[in-house]
Amino acid sequence: MKNTKFAHSLVVIVLGSALLSGTAVAEETLLNKASSVADSAGAKIDSSIKTIGSSMKKVDSYMDDSAITAKVKSALVEDKSIKSNDISVITEGGVVTLTGFVTSQMQAEKAVKAASLVDGVKSVSDKLHVKDEETQSIKAYANDAATTSELKAKLLADDIVPSRNVKVETADGVVQLSGTVKTLEQSERAEKIAKAIEGVKSVKNDLAVKP
């Protein structure tokens, strides 16, 4: 009888130990899972913060570039010795690109100098082309205007070229394309369309490819 009671007691002790051990293991497993979930959540939060930070930097950079572009355009307009109507200004990362036509090399140099003096400008890329207004007849001017209008209309109707980002200027039958496109295919497509227009002597493709 005593042996039976002892056996029962031993079984109870063993079962109790097993239950305690199982509880401890279960608690440890739960703690590990909780820790893992917390680590994962923390990593996701860190990743989200970095993404937001990166996006904010891009927005700030875009706003800075837009402000610089506006200041450069204003500086060109204020300088009465520069005919800025045919000059386009693009800024990226503080680097200003001037495109379009001027009446002399001296005007191009003045435009570059005026842009370089604007606060925030890191450097200036000169892609200006010289046109001789004195030798350009009224008929040639009208033809250039017609060429520009026709090309703009064709780019607008094209499904590949983002026409709103492309600026077109024509002088003496020479077409200049400036602005930005996302792919080389779009740049080449815009140039091809321009070359196909009657009266176009050549095309200066100054389009910047920015994916």
Secondary structure, DSSP 8 states (H G I E B T S, - for coil): -HHHHHHHHHHHHHHHHHHHHHHHHHHHHHHHHHHHHHHHHHHHHHHHHHHHHHHHHHHHHHHHHHHHHHHHHHHHHH-TTS-GGGEEEEEETTEEEEEEEESSHHHHHHHHHHHHTSTT--EEEEEEEE--SSS--HHHHHHHHHHHHHHHHHHHH-SSS-GGGEEEEEETTEEEEEEEESSHHHHHHHHHHHHTSTT--EEEEEEEE--
